[in-house]
Amino acid sequence: MRRAEQVISGIWILFALWVCLGSLRLDMGSFSDPGPGFLPFWTAALLGALAVAHFVNVTFGSFESEKTSLSWGNVRWQKAVWVVLALLGYALLLPVLGFAADTFVLMLFLFRILERKRWWVVVMATLLVIGITYLIFEVWLMVQFPKGILGLG
């Protein structure tokens, strides 16, 4: 198992190097004015760093055998399916309902139905998520959200 992890880490390292070198042929730009090569380069650099860290951990760290591997039998597949369906519905309803209303419905579903939190926690967390997201994207980054039929951004 250790050898397989090392080989896969090596493949990811090579892939990250390939993407980094390819993105250097594009204009990198700067942090304030990124070019087309900026995002692929830094994403691949992060991927490469994580792959190197994994390789070092597998090679020199205490690598456990298959007995500690992930047991897929414990995964709650039904919840995963509900989350995927909720995100699909969110994407489809975003232009219709608008950002605020659609996000409110999604967060209510995720916090109350899937996780069974108390109502006051659900409402406060939902409003916090919408408020922080709105401040970051609409105010700070000046990204316009769909207003929807209610006219809420």
N, C-alpha and C positions, 0 to 999 in steps of 0.2 A: 504493500500500500504506500509506503514511503517513497518508493521509486516512481510510482505513478504520479504522486503529488509533485515530485521534483520535475518530472517531464512536463506536466501540464503547466506548472509555474514557468518553466523555461519557454514554453510556447507563448504564454501571455507576455513574457518579457520581450520576446522577438517581435510579436505583433505590436506591442507598444512602441518599440524602437522603429519599426517600419512606418507606423502612423506619424510618429514624431518627425522622422526624416522627410516624409511626404509633405507634412504640413509646413516644414521650413521652406519649401519651394513656393509656398503662398505668402502673401503679405501678412506678417504677424501683427502689425500695428502696435498699439500700446494699450495699457490698461484703460486709459480714458477714451481711446479711439481704436477698438480692436478691429483687426483685419480678418479676412476669411480663414487664415491659418491659426488664429489665436485659440479658439475653442478646441479644435482637434488636437493641437499641440499639448495644451495643458491637461486635457482629459486623458490623453495617452500617457503623459508624464505621470499623472496620478495613478493610472492603471499599472504602469511599469513599476512605480515605487511600491505599490501594494503587492505586486507579483514578486518583487525582490524580497520584500519583508516575509512573504509566505514561504518563499524558497529557503530563506535563512532559517525561519522557524522550523520548517520541516527537516532541514539538513542538520542543524545544530541544536534545536530545541528538543524538548521531550515530546515526541510524537506518539500519540496513543494508537492502539490497534483498532480494528473494526468494532470492538466491543463498545467504544464510545462514539461511534458514528451516529448520525442522525437517524432516528427511527421514523420512517414515513407513516407508520401506523398511528402515531400520536397527533398527526396534523389534522386539524378540523377542516376538512375539505368543504363542508357545507358553508362555513363562514367565508372561506376564500372565494367561493362561487358568488356568494351574496355581495362581497366587496367588489368583485369584478363587474357584476351586473349593476351595482350602484354607481360605479365610476362611468360605465357606459351610458347609463341614464343621465348622469350629470353632464357628460359631454354632449349628448343629444339635446338636452333641455336648456343648456346654457344660453343659446341665442334667443330662446323663447322666454324663459323666466328672468334672465339677467343674472349677473354675478351674485348679488347679495341674496336674492331669494333662492336661487339654485344651490348655492353653497350652504345656506341655512338648512334647507331640506336634507342635503347630503350629510352634513355634520350631525343633525338630529338623528338621522338613520344610523350612522356609524356609532355615535355615542350612546344612544338610548336603546335601539333595537339589538345591535350586535354586542354591545358591551354591558348593557343593563345598568347604566349609571343613574344616579338620582336626578330628578328633573332640574333642580337648581344648578347642579354641576353641569348638566347637558346644556342648558341655556347659557350659562356663564362661559363655558368653554367654546360654544358655538359663536357667541358674540365676540369673544377674544380672538378666535381664528379669523373671523371675517374682518374685524377691526385691524389686526396686525397686517393681514394680507392686503387690505385696502390701503393702509398707510405706506407699506413698502412699494407696492406696484403702482397704485393710482397717484399718490402724492409724491413719493420720492423718485420713482423711476418714470413717472408720467406715462404709464401704459393705460390705455382706455379699455375698461371692461364693458362687455355688452350690457345695455340697460334693460332689455327685455320689455315685456308688456306692462310691467308695473312702473317702469321708468327709474328703477333703483339701480345704481351702478355698483 
